[in-house]
Amino acid sequence: GVRPVRALVDLMQKPLDARIPKMTRGVMVVENPLTAFSRRAIAELTGMRIDTFLDNELLVNITDHVLVPKHELLTTSEKAAVLTRYSIKENQLPRIMASDPVAQQSNLS
């Protein structure tokens, strides 16, 4: 339900320790998938971002798996070098979706 989302948002806005500033990023680990209402509530947050993970998604570090290639965020100059080296245009580069587990764990979305 939306109750745990509200509790996290409240904690982010008013931390228990006054020395901790208001937070804008949060992580929520859940046992069961969020309801559509909860996902919508998270998506509509202004000035905050909450990443959600199912607990079973975090049991294995997928970036250490032998079948998962290394993911690396390129700088603008590195991207230009790749485009030149392979004689391709930017729209020909592979895209990684925000829902990709590696993108989520690496904060690439």
N, C-alpha and C positions, 0 to 999 in steps of 0.2 A: 504494500500500500504506500500511500504518500506520507504517512506519519514519520518513517525513518528519514525521508528526504527533508521534511520540515525540521526535524531535530538536528540534522547535520547543518542545514542552512542557518538555523538559530545559533548553533555553536560557532559557525564560521563568522557570523556577524557580531556575536558577543562572546568571545572566548572566556573560559572559566577563570583564567589568570589575566588580570588587567594589564600586565606587562606585555602580553601577546597582542600584536596589532590585528585588526580585522583581516580575515583571510579571503582571498579571491579564488583560490584553487583548492579542490578537495578530492579525495578518493573514497569511494564507497564500495566495499566488498560485500556481496550478498550471496545467500545460499540458493535462492530461486530467482528466476528472471523478474525484472521489474514489470509492473503493470503498465499498460499504455498511458494511464493517467500520470503515473510517476515519471515515466520517460518524458512526457510532455512538460511536466512541471520543471524538470531539470533543464530541458531545452529552452524554456522560456525565461530562465534566470538571467537577469541583467547584471553585468559586472562580476559574475562568478562563473566558474567552470567546475563541474563535478564529473570526474571520470568514474564509470562504474564497471566492475568486473565481477563475474561469477567466481565463487571460491574455487571451483574445479578448474577454471582457466589458469589459476595461479599455482597449481600443484607442480607443474613442470615449467622450467625456464625454456621457452621455445627458442630463444636466441642461441642456446647452447646445443640445439638439436643438429645432428649431422646433415639432415636434409634441408635445413633452413639456411639460405645464403646470408652472408653478412649484409646488413642494411646500413647505409651511411647517408646522411643528409649532406648534399653537396653545396658548396658555396657558389655564388654566381660565377666566379671565374673558373671553378672546377667544372661547372655545367657547360660553360662555353667551350672549354677544352674538350670535353666529351663530344659535344655537338660537332666540333671541327674534326676531331680524330676519326669519327665514324661517318662524317658527311651526312648528318641527319638534321632534321628540324626539331624544334622543341616539342611539337605535337606528336612526334614519333617516339618519344621517350615513354617507357612503361610508366603507368600510374599506379600508385598504391592507394587503396581506398581507406577512408577514415575508420572503417569497421575492421580493417586488417589487424589481427592480434599484435603483430610486431609494431605497427604504427601506433596502436594504443599504448603498448608498454613503453615505447620510445618517445611518447608525446609528440609524434609527427603530425597528428591531425589538427 
